[in-house]
Amino acid sequence: MRTIHWLALLPFLFLLGGPILHDATHPFLLGMPFLLGWIALGLPFTALVMALIYRLDPANRPGDREEGR
């Protein structure tokens, strides 16, 4: 698989890792219940990963676009 495909798996794995890392003695993250805080952190993380994928994807390079579209 290409690197951008592996990067696309990161947000999915990030959200799955939250319940595994749950600490019952300190159940708050960012002042919210742990899982809600984990999801709130996952949104900007996902946006950053998708922006990185966009930048790395060769189809999005300026010289590769067809004229007239």
PDB file of N, CA, C and O in Angstrom:
ATOM      1  N   MET A   1       0.844  -1.192   0.000  1.00  0.00           N
ATOM      2  CA  MET A   1       0.000   0.000   0.000  1.00  0.00           C
ATOM      3  C   MET A   1       0.881   1.245   0.000  1.00  0.00           C
ATOM      4  O   MET A   1       2.015   1.229   0.479  1.00  0.00           O
ATOM      5  N   ARG A   2       0.337   2.307  -0.542  1.00  0.00           N
ATOM      6  CA  ARG A   2       1.074   3.562  -0.581  1.00  0.00           C
ATOM      7  C   ARG A   2       1.050   4.226   0.801  1.00  0.00           C
ATOM      8  O   ARG A   2       0.206   3.918   1.642  1.00  0.00           O
ATOM      9  N   THR A   3       1.974   5.121   1.003  1.00  0.00           N
ATOM     10  CA  THR A   3       2.106   5.815   2.289  1.00  0.00           C
ATOM     11  C   THR A   3       0.829   6.552   2.659  1.00  0.00           C
ATOM     12  O   THR A   3       0.435   6.551   3.825  1.00  0.00           O
ATOM     13  N   ILE A   4       0.178   7.177   1.696  1.00  0.00           N
ATOM     14  CA  ILE A   4      -1.027   7.939   2.033  1.00  0.00           C
ATOM     15  C   ILE A   4      -2.161   7.021   2.495  1.00  0.00           C
ATOM     16  O   ILE A   4      -3.022   7.442   3.267  1.00  0.00           O
ATOM     17  N   HIS A   5      -2.164   5.785   2.030  1.00  0.00           N
ATOM     18  CA  HIS A   5      -3.179   4.845   2.506  1.00  0.00           C
ATOM     19  C   HIS A   5      -2.920   4.460   3.962  1.00  0.00           C
ATOM     20  O   HIS A   5      -3.852   4.336   4.756  1.00  0.00           O
ATOM     21  N   TRP A   6      -1.657   4.275   4.299  1.00  0.00           N
ATOM     22  CA  TRP A   6      -1.323   3.956   5.698  1.00  0.00           C
ATOM     23  C   TRP A   6      -1.632   5.139   6.608  1.00  0.00           C
ATOM     24  O   TRP A   6      -2.094   4.957   7.734  1.00  0.00           O
ATOM     25  N   LEU A   7      -1.376   6.356   6.117  1.00  0.00           N
ATOM     26  CA  LEU A   7      -1.695   7.546   6.914  1.00  0.00           C
ATOM     27  C   LEU A   7      -3.192   7.668   7.161  1.00  0.00           C
ATOM     28  O   LEU A   7      -3.614   8.135   8.219  1.00  0.00           O
ATOM     29  N   ALA A   8      -3.988   7.255   6.197  1.00  0.00           N
ATOM     30  CA  ALA A   8      -5.445   7.331   6.344  1.00  0.00           C
ATOM     31  C   ALA A   8      -5.954   6.414   7.453  1.00  0.00           C
ATOM     32  O   ALA A   8      -7.050   6.628   7.972  1.00  0.00           O
ATOM     33  N   LEU A   9      -5.188   5.412   7.818  1.00  0.00           N
ATOM     34  CA  LEU A   9      -5.588   4.512   8.910  1.00  0.00           C
ATOM     35  C   LEU A   9      -5.361   5.122  10.295  1.00  0.00           C
ATOM     36  O   LEU A   9      -5.974   4.686  11.269  1.00  0.00           O
ATOM     37  N   LEU A  10      -4.490   6.121  10.389  1.00  0.00           N
ATOM     38  CA  LEU A  10      -4.148   6.697  11.695  1.00  0.00           C
ATOM     39  C   LEU A  10      -5.355   7.233  12.469  1.00  0.00           C
ATOM     40  O   LEU A  10      -5.481   6.908  13.650  1.00  0.00           O
ATOM     41  N   PRO A  11      -6.254   8.037  11.877  1.00  0.00           N
ATOM     42  CA  PRO A  11      -7.400   8.519  12.659  1.00  0.00           C
ATOM     43  C   PRO A  11      -8.287   7.384  13.165  1.00  0.00           C
ATOM     44  O   PRO A  11      -8.803   7.436  14.282  1.00  0.00           O
ATOM     45  N   PHE A  12      -8.457   6.360  12.331  1.00  0.00           N
ATOM     46  CA  PHE A  12      -9.258   5.208  12.733  1.00  0.00           C
ATOM     47  C   PHE A  12      -8.627   4.514  13.944  1.00  0.00           C
ATOM     48  O   PHE A  12      -9.314   4.194  14.914  1.00  0.00           O
ATOM     49  N   LEU A  13      -7.333   4.291  13.878  1.00  0.00           N
ATOM     50  CA  LEU A  13      -6.630   3.646  14.990  1.00  0.00           C
ATOM     51  C   LEU A  13      -6.602   4.538  16.223  1.00  0.00           C
ATOM     52  O   LEU A  13      -6.669   4.044  17.349  1.00  0.00           O
ATOM     53  N   PHE A  14      -6.504   5.841  16.019  1.00  0.00           N
ATOM     54  CA  PHE A  14      -6.522   6.792  17.135  1.00  0.00           C
ATOM     55  C   PHE A  14      -7.835   6.674  17.908  1.00  0.00           C
ATOM     56  O   PHE A  14      -7.832   6.605  19.137  1.00  0.00           O
ATOM     57  N   LEU A  15      -8.956   6.652  17.184  1.00  0.00           N
ATOM     58  CA  LEU A  15     -10.250   6.573  17.857  1.00  0.00           C
ATOM     59  C   LEU A  15     -10.479   5.213  18.505  1.00  0.00           C
ATOM     60  O   LEU A  15     -11.147   5.127  19.536  1.00  0.00           O
ATOM     61  N   LEU A  16      -9.938   4.157  17.923  1.00  0.00           N
ATOM     62  CA  LEU A  16     -10.060   2.840  18.548  1.00  0.00           C
ATOM     63  C   LEU A  16      -9.190   2.713  19.792  1.00  0.00           C
ATOM     64  O   LEU A  16      -9.519   1.953  20.703  1.00  0.00           O
ATOM     65  N   GLY A  17      -8.082   3.449  19.838  1.00  0.00           N
ATOM     66  CA  GLY A  17      -7.166   3.364  20.970  1.00  0.00           C
ATOM     67  C   GLY A  17      -7.676   4.031  22.225  1.00  0.00           C
ATOM     68  O   GLY A  17      -7.183   3.728  23.311  1.00  0.00           O
ATOM     69  N   GLY A  18      -8.635   4.921  22.126  1.00  0.00           N
ATOM     70  CA  GLY A  18      -9.160   5.641  23.290  1.00  0.00           C
ATOM     71  C   GLY A  18      -9.711   4.737  24.379  1.00  0.00           C
ATOM     72  O   GLY A  18      -9.295   4.849  25.533  1.00  0.00           O
ATOM     73  N   PRO A  19     -10.629   3.852  24.048  1.00  0.00           N
ATOM     74  CA  PRO A  19     -11.163   2.967  25.093  1.00  0.00           C
ATOM     75  C   PRO A  19     -10.103   2.050  25.707  1.00  0.00           C
ATOM     76  O   PRO A  19     -10.216   1.659  26.869  1.00  0.00           O
ATOM     77  N   ILE A  20      -9.083   1.710  24.932  1.00  0.00           N
ATOM     78  CA  ILE A  20      -8.023   0.844  25.460  1.00  0.00           C
ATOM     79  C   ILE A  20      -7.189   1.597  26.493  1.00  0.00           C
ATOM     80  O   ILE A  20      -6.755   1.016  27.488  1.00  0.00           O
ATOM     81  N   LEU A  21      -6.965   2.890  26.257  1.00  0.00           N
ATOM     82  CA  LEU A  21      -6.143   3.695  27.153  1.00  0.00           C
ATOM     83  C   LEU A  21      -6.907   4.267  28.343  1.00  0.00           C
ATOM     84  O   LEU A  21      -6.320   4.947  29.185  1.00  0.00           O
ATOM     85  N   HIS A  22      -8.192   4.004  28.419  1.00  0.00           N
ATOM     86  CA  HIS A  22      -9.026   4.593  29.468  1.00  0.00           C
ATOM     87  C   HIS A  22      -8.488   4.268  30.855  1.00  0.00           C
ATOM     88  O   HIS A  22      -8.263   3.106  31.191  1.00  0.00           O
ATOM     89  N   ASP A  23      -8.286   5.308  31.654  1.00  0.00           N
ATOM     90  CA  ASP A  23      -7.775   5.163  33.012  1.00  0.00           C
ATOM     91  C   ASP A  23      -8.918   5.466  33.975  1.00  0.00           C
ATOM     92  O   ASP A  23      -9.391   6.601  34.034  1.00  0.00           O
ATOM     93  N   ALA A  24      -9.362   4.471  34.725  1.00  0.00           N
ATOM     94  CA  ALA A  24     -10.529   4.634  35.589  1.00  0.00           C
ATOM     95  C   ALA A  24     -10.267   5.561  36.769  1.00  0.00           C
ATOM     96  O   ALA A  24     -11.223   6.091  37.335  1.00  0.00           O
ATOM     97  N   THR A  25      -9.017   5.779  37.165  1.00  0.00           N
ATOM     98  CA  THR A  25      -8.758   6.641  38.312  1.00  0.00           C
ATOM     99  C   THR A  25      -8.801   8.126  37.941  1.00  0.00           C
ATOM    100  O   THR A  25      -9.108   8.960  38.792  1.00  0.00           O
ATOM    101  N   HIS A  26      -8.501   8.465  36.694  1.00  0.00           N
ATOM    102  CA  HIS A  26      -8.552   9.857  36.228  1.00  0.00           C
ATOM    103  C   HIS A  26      -9.366   9.904  34.936  1.00  0.00           C
ATOM    104  O   HIS A  26      -8.802  10.002  33.847  1.00  0.00           O
ATOM    105  N   PRO A  27     -10.690   9.835  35.060  1.00  0.00           N
ATOM    106  CA  PRO A  27     -11.496   9.686  33.848  1.00  0.00           C
ATOM    107  C   PRO A  27     -11.787  10.988  33.100  1.00  0.00           C
ATOM    108  O   PRO A  27     -12.776  11.051  32.369  1.00  0.00           O
ATOM    109  N   PHE A  28     -10.958  12.036  33.256  1.00  0.00           N
ATOM    110  CA  PHE A  28     -11.221  13.286  32.561  1.00  0.00           C
ATOM    111  C   PHE A  28     -10.059  13.650  31.651  1.00  0.00           C
ATOM    112  O   PHE A  28      -8.894  13.451  31.995  1.00  0.00           O
ATOM    113  N   LEU A  29     -10.392  14.183  30.493  1.00  0.00           N
ATOM    114  CA  LEU A  29      -9.423  14.646  29.514  1.00  0.00           C
ATOM    115  C   LEU A  29      -9.973  15.953  28.964  1.00  0.00           C
ATOM    116  O   LEU A  29     -11.091  15.988  28.450  1.00  0.00           O
ATOM    117  N   LEU A  30      -9.205  17.018  29.066  1.00  0.00           N
ATOM    118  CA  LEU A  30      -9.648  18.349  28.651  1.00  0.00           C
ATOM    119  C   LEU A  30     -10.887  18.806  29.416  1.00  0.00           C
ATOM    120  O   LEU A  30     -11.695  19.571  28.890  1.00  0.00           O
ATOM    121  N   GLY A  31     -11.039  18.345  30.640  1.00  0.00           N
ATOM    122  CA  GLY A  31     -12.180  18.725  31.468  1.00  0.00           C
ATOM    123  C   GLY A  31     -13.462  18.009  31.103  1.00  0.00           C
ATOM    124  O   GLY A  31     -14.526  18.358  31.615  1.00  0.00           O
ATOM    125  N   MET A  32     -13.390  17.019  30.235  1.00  0.00           N
ATOM    126  CA  MET A  32     -14.562  16.260  29.807  1.00  0.00           C
ATOM    127  C   MET A  32     -14.351  14.801  30.181  1.00  0.00           C
ATOM    128  O   MET A  32     -13.228  14.377  30.451  1.00  0.00           O
ATOM    129  N   PRO A  33     -15.437  14.036  30.195  1.00  0.00           N
ATOM    130  CA  PRO A  33     -15.236  12.592  30.370  1.00  0.00           C
ATOM    131  C   PRO A  33     -14.241  12.080  29.324  1.00  0.00           C
ATOM    132  O   PRO A  33     -14.182  12.589  28.205  1.00  0.00           O
ATOM    133  N   PHE A  34     -13.475  11.080  29.703  1.00  0.00           N
ATOM    134  CA  PHE A  34     -12.328  10.662  28.902  1.00  0.00           C
ATOM    135  C   PHE A  34     -12.668  10.403  27.437  1.00  0.00           C
ATOM    136  O   PHE A  34     -12.005  10.934  26.547  1.00  0.00           O
ATOM    137  N   LEU A  35     -13.688   9.597  27.178  1.00  0.00           N
ATOM    138  CA  LEU A  35     -13.985   9.246  25.787  1.00  0.00           C
ATOM    139  C   LEU A  35     -14.437  10.452  24.974  1.00  0.00           C
ATOM    140  O   LEU A  35     -14.094  10.567  23.798  1.00  0.00           O
ATOM    141  N   LEU A  36     -15.197  11.348  25.583  1.00  0.00           N
ATOM    142  CA  LEU A  36     -15.616  12.562  24.884  1.00  0.00           C
ATOM    143  C   LEU A  36     -14.408  13.452  24.595  1.00  0.00           C
ATOM    144  O   LEU A  36     -14.302  14.016  23.506  1.00  0.00           O
ATOM    145  N   GLY A  37     -13.510  13.580  25.551  1.00  0.00           N
ATOM    146  CA  GLY A  37     -12.278  14.342  25.336  1.00  0.00           C
ATOM    147  C   GLY A  37     -11.397  13.701  24.277  1.00  0.00           C
ATOM    148  O   GLY A  37     -10.765  14.402  23.487  1.00  0.00           O
ATOM    149  N   TRP A  38     -11.350  12.362  24.255  1.00  0.00           N
ATOM    150  CA  TRP A  38     -10.552  11.654  23.256  1.00  0.00           C
ATOM    151  C   TRP A  38     -11.094  11.916  21.850  1.00  0.00           C
ATOM    152  O   TRP A  38     -10.328  12.139  20.912  1.00  0.00           O
ATOM    153  N   ILE A  39     -12.420  11.885  21.713  1.00  0.00           N
ATOM    154  CA  ILE A  39     -13.034  12.168  20.415  1.00  0.00           C
ATOM    155  C   ILE A  39     -12.793  13.623  20.031  1.00  0.00           C
ATOM    156  O   ILE A  39     -12.555  13.919  18.860  1.00  0.00           O
ATOM    157  N   ALA A  40     -12.850  14.537  21.002  1.00  0.00           N
ATOM    158  CA  ALA A  40     -12.586  15.951  20.714  1.00  0.00           C
ATOM    159  C   ALA A  40     -11.152  16.148  20.240  1.00  0.00           C
ATOM    160  O   ALA A  40     -10.909  17.008  19.394  1.00  0.00           O
ATOM    161  N   LEU A  41     -10.208  15.393  20.750  1.00  0.00           N
ATOM    162  CA  LEU A  41      -8.825  15.444  20.261  1.00  0.00           C
ATOM    163  C   LEU A  41      -8.692  14.771  18.902  1.00  0.00           C
ATOM    164  O   LEU A  41      -7.833  15.140  18.101  1.00  0.00           O
ATOM    165  N   GLY A  42      -9.533  13.797  18.648  1.00  0.00           N
ATOM    166  CA  GLY A  42      -9.472  13.074  17.384  1.00  0.00           C
ATOM    167  C   GLY A  42      -9.892  13.909  16.187  1.00  0.00           C
ATOM    168  O   GLY A  42      -9.407  13.682  15.079  1.00  0.00           O
ATOM    169  N   LEU A  43     -10.781  14.867  16.389  1.00  0.00           N
ATOM    170  CA  LEU A  43     -11.228  15.692  15.266  1.00  0.00           C
ATOM    171  C   LEU A  43     -10.103  16.535  14.670  1.00  0.00           C
ATOM    172  O   LEU A  43      -9.893  16.469  13.459  1.00  0.00           O
ATOM    173  N   PRO A  44      -9.364  17.328  15.462  1.00  0.00           N
ATOM    174  CA  PRO A  44      -8.264  18.076  14.850  1.00  0.00           C
ATOM    175  C   PRO A  44      -7.136  17.161  14.368  1.00  0.00           C
ATOM    176  O   PRO A  44      -6.472  17.473  13.380  1.00  0.00           O
ATOM    177  N   PHE A  45      -6.914  16.036  15.053  1.00  0.00           N
ATOM    178  CA  PHE A  45      -5.906  15.079  14.607  1.00  0.00           C
ATOM    179  C   PHE A  45      -6.265  14.542  13.225  1.00  0.00           C
ATOM    180  O   PHE A  45      -5.403  14.443  12.352  1.00  0.00           O
ATOM    181  N   THR A  46      -7.532  14.196  13.026  1.00  0.00           N
ATOM    182  CA  THR A  46      -7.983  13.705  11.732  1.00  0.00           C
ATOM    183  C   THR A  46      -7.812  14.767  10.653  1.00  0.00           C
ATOM    184  O   THR A  46      -7.384  14.467   9.539  1.00  0.00           O
ATOM    185  N   ALA A  47      -8.149  16.017  10.992  1.00  0.00           N
ATOM    186  CA  ALA A  47      -7.991  17.103  10.017  1.00  0.00           C
ATOM    187  C   ALA A  47      -6.522  17.285   9.629  1.00  0.00           C
ATOM    188  O   ALA A  47      -6.215  17.503   8.457  1.00  0.00           O
ATOM    189  N   LEU A  48      -5.622  17.196  10.594  1.00  0.00           N
ATOM    190  CA  LEU A  48      -4.194  17.324  10.294  1.00  0.00           C
ATOM    191  C   LEU A  48      -3.692  16.179   9.412  1.00  0.00           C
ATOM    192  O   LEU A  48      -2.926  16.401   8.474  1.00  0.00           O
ATOM    193  N   VAL A  49      -4.122  14.976   9.711  1.00  0.00           N
ATOM    194  CA  VAL A  49      -3.701  13.826   8.915  1.00  0.00           C
ATOM    195  C   VAL A  49      -4.244  13.936   7.492  1.00  0.00           C
ATOM    196  O   VAL A  49      -3.528  13.646   6.533  1.00  0.00           O
ATOM    197  N   MET A  50      -5.502  14.352   7.347  1.00  0.00           N
ATOM    198  CA  MET A  50      -6.077  14.492   6.011  1.00  0.00           C
ATOM    199  C   MET A  50      -5.395  15.615   5.229  1.00  0.00           C
ATOM    200  O   MET A  50      -5.225  15.500   4.015  1.00  0.00           O
ATOM    201  N   ALA A  51      -5.000  16.699   5.905  1.00  0.00           N
ATOM    202  CA  ALA A  51      -4.258  17.772   5.239  1.00  0.00           C
ATOM    203  C   ALA A  51      -2.895  17.263   4.779  1.00  0.00           C
ATOM    204  O   ALA A  51      -2.436  17.609   3.691  1.00  0.00           O
ATOM    205  N   LEU A  52      -2.254  16.450   5.598  1.00  0.00           N
ATOM    206  CA  LEU A  52      -0.967  15.862   5.222  1.00  0.00           C
ATOM    207  C   LEU A  52      -1.122  14.932   4.019  1.00  0.00           C
ATOM    208  O   LEU A  52      -0.291  14.946   3.111  1.00  0.00           O
ATOM    209  N   ILE A  53      -2.169  14.135   4.013  1.00  0.00           N
ATOM    210  CA  ILE A  53      -2.432  13.247   2.887  1.00  0.00           C
ATOM    211  C   ILE A  53      -2.670  14.059   1.623  1.00  0.00           C
ATOM    212  O   ILE A  53      -2.176  13.698   0.555  1.00  0.00           O
ATOM    213  N   TYR A  54      -3.413  15.139   1.728  1.00  0.00           N
ATOM    214  CA  TYR A  54      -3.672  16.003   0.573  1.00  0.00           C
ATOM    215  C   TYR A  54      -2.371  16.557   0.011  1.00  0.00           C
ATOM    216  O   TYR A  54      -2.171  16.587  -1.204  1.00  0.00           O
ATOM    217  N   ARG A  55      -1.479  17.000   0.912  1.00  0.00           N
ATOM    218  CA  ARG A  55      -0.196  17.566   0.466  1.00  0.00           C
ATOM    219  C   ARG A  55       0.712  16.508  -0.160  1.00  0.00           C
ATOM    220  O   ARG A  55       1.461  16.813  -1.088  1.00  0.00           O
ATOM    221  N   LEU A  56       0.656  15.274   0.333  1.00  0.00           N
ATOM    222  CA  LEU A  56       1.531  14.218  -0.168  1.00  0.00           C
ATOM    223  C   LEU A  56       1.004  13.532  -1.428  1.00  0.00           C
ATOM    224  O   LEU A  56       1.771  12.889  -2.145  1.00  0.00           O
ATOM    225  N   ASP A  57      -0.269  13.657  -1.700  1.00  0.00           N
ATOM    226  CA  ASP A  57      -0.870  12.978  -2.845  1.00  0.00           C
ATOM    227  C   ASP A  57      -0.389  13.606  -4.151  1.00  0.00           C
ATOM    228  O   ASP A  57      -0.590  14.801  -4.366  1.00  0.00           O
ATOM    229  N   PRO A  58       0.237  12.827  -5.018  1.00  0.00           N
ATOM    230  CA  PRO A  58       0.757  13.385  -6.272  1.00  0.00           C
ATOM    231  C   PRO A  58      -0.329  13.949  -7.177  1.00  0.00           C
ATOM    232  O   PRO A  58      -0.038  14.812  -8.006  1.00  0.00           O
ATOM    233  N   ALA A  59      -1.548  13.499  -7.050  1.00  0.00           N
ATOM    234  CA  ALA A  59      -2.640  14.002  -7.887  1.00  0.00           C
ATOM    235  C   ALA A  59      -2.970  15.458  -7.572  1.00  0.00           C
ATOM    236  O   ALA A  59      -3.633  16.119  -8.371  1.00  0.00           O
ATOM    237  N   ASN A  60      -2.528  15.967  -6.438  1.00  0.00           N
ATOM    238  CA  ASN A  60      -2.842  17.338  -6.038  1.00  0.00           C
ATOM    239  C   ASN A  60      -1.703  18.313  -6.308  1.00  0.00           C
ATOM    240  O   ASN A  60      -1.758  19.457  -5.857  1.00  0.00           O
ATOM    241  N   ARG A  61      -0.688  17.894  -7.022  1.00  0.00           N
ATOM    242  CA  ARG A  61       0.424  18.792  -7.346  1.00  0.00           C
ATOM    243  C   ARG A  61       0.003  19.723  -8.472  1.00  0.00           C
ATOM    244  O   ARG A  61      -0.709  19.300  -9.382  1.00  0.00           O
ATOM    245  N   PRO A  62       0.429  20.984  -8.429  1.00  0.00           N
ATOM    246  CA  PRO A  62      -0.033  21.978  -9.419  1.00  0.00           C
ATOM    247  C   PRO A  62       0.266  21.613 -10.868  1.00  0.00           C
ATOM    248  O   PRO A  62      -0.561  21.899 -11.734  1.00  0.00           O
ATOM    249  N   GLY A  63       1.381  21.010 -11.169  1.00  0.00           N
ATOM    250  CA  GLY A  63       1.741  20.700 -12.549  1.00  0.00           C
ATOM    251  C   GLY A  63       0.968  19.542 -13.147  1.00  0.00           C
ATOM    252  O   GLY A  63       1.010  19.344 -14.361  1.00  0.00           O
ATOM    253  N   ASP A  64       0.266  18.772 -12.335  1.00  0.00           N
ATOM    254  CA  ASP A  64      -0.412  17.578 -12.828  1.00  0.00           C
ATOM    255  C   ASP A  64      -1.849  17.840 -13.280  1.00  0.00           C
ATOM    256  O   ASP A  64      -2.498  16.940 -13.813  1.00  0.00           O
ATOM    257  N   ARG A  65      -2.347  19.040 -13.077  1.00  0.00           N
ATOM    258  CA  ARG A  65      -3.741  19.311 -13.439  1.00  0.00           C
ATOM    259  C   ARG A  65      -3.860  19.617 -14.922  1.00  0.00           C
ATOM    260  O   ARG A  65      -2.963  20.203 -15.529  1.00  0.00           O
ATOM    261  N   GLU A  66      -4.979  19.211 -15.487  1.00  0.00           N
ATOM    262  CA  GLU A  66      -5.221  19.495 -16.905  1.00  0.00           C
ATOM    263  C   GLU A  66      -5.703  20.925 -17.044  1.00  0.00           C
ATOM    264  O   GLU A  66      -6.415  21.437 -16.181  1.00  0.00           O
ATOM    265  N   GLU A  67      -5.313  21.567 -18.134  1.00  0.00           N
ATOM    266  CA  GLU A  67      -5.759  22.927 -18.410  1.00  0.00           C
ATOM    267  C   GLU A  67      -7.205  22.887 -18.876  1.00  0.00           C
ATOM    268  O   GLU A  67      -7.619  21.944 -19.549  1.00  0.00           O
ATOM    269  N   GLY A  68      -7.979  23.918 -18.517  1.00  0.00           N
ATOM    270  CA  GLY A  68      -9.351  24.020 -18.955  1.00  0.00           C
ATOM    271  C   GLY A  68     -10.366  23.425 -18.013  1.00  0.00           C
ATOM    272  O   GLY A  68     -11.563  23.479 -18.293  1.00  0.00           O
ATOM    273  N   ARG A  69      -9.942  22.872 -16.932  1.00  0.00           N
ATOM    274  CA  ARG A  69     -10.918  22.321 -15.962  1.00  0.00           C
ATOM    275  C   ARG A  69     -11.129  23.255 -14.827  1.00  0.00           C
ATOM    276  O   ARG A  69     -11.910  22.960 -13.922  1.00  0.00           O
TER     277      ARG A  69
END
